[in-house]
Amino acid sequence: MGQEMQDIGNAVRHDWQREEIVALLEMPLNDLVFRAQTVHRENFDPNAVQLSTLLNIKTGACAEDCSYCPQSVVNDTSLKVEPLMNKADVMEKARQAKANGASRFCMGAAWRSPTPKGFETTLDIIRGVKSLGLETCATLGMLTPSQADELSRAGLDYYNHNIDTSPEFYGEIITTRTFQDRLDTLSHVRDAGMKVCCGGIVGMGEAESDRAGLLQSLANLDQHPESVPINLLVKIEGTPLENADDLDVFDFVRCIAVARIMMPRSLVRLSAGRQEMSDEAQALCFMAGANSIFYGEKLLTTENPDANHDMTLFDRLGLYPMPVEEDIDRAVSV
């Protein structure tokens, strides 16, 4: 077992078996974090963190029934529905993000799939943000092959489309689209030449085997996602998961560490749920291989630690923003 564990994580693999992932998740935490940190140092500057800013450019009224999401029309939350933002307002937010140190500007629109009029406006917005010298990312729901091609031609660098959880647990969380629908959109994105941002959510009542299944589905894609956001469920009143049991923080750290081992050259993003984490928990996640965060006061519709707090924490830990050039070079090698 010792030699087998020594070999895990030293190369890019796409043939992970569920039982070996569970074995990693169940390692003594000290051993697991050490292995993840070793893999991290083999592939990245251990103290550089990629900064992304996420802006919700269209809020609410989504036809999907995702059990965690306040933007679903199915869930009775107090979220205010807002139409697609105009280009000038988005551009101003993008300029602010760049001035605050973000290297990537991510735009989210609450669609099951883009509407024709909204899609044309979004293409124009992407062209504008790209002209500022920022990396661009969008999450707009399901895409057709032609929509993916148009986004690529407009200059979109990354497309975010999370698979959320394991194939087995997926139907407990979402019924309005299938797990395969998610994979189909990812395939269209790859075929169009864009990079993939894809991860999932933990703490939704899933079993450890489901967390292993989520990581297995990501790592066994033909090409690893360049960015892998690991989200901790933010429990929103009015959603079916508002009373879900809290996930043990060390189980969350284990997910970060195993993601780093399984996808050694991907950016592993400490994503939703940071507002509820202590500085010490976040520090442990960075030690376990997280090297990307969403940076700013809002993450779609939920709170996020403000930029000043993040920079103070970075100073305390000796961390610093990853240069844009390094981020781009790393994405090419995944």
Summary of the structure (lengths in Angstrom):
residues: 334
radius of gyration: 18.5
end to end distance: 28.1
largest distance: 57.7
contacts: 1155
relative contact order: 0.17
helix: 43%
strand: 16%
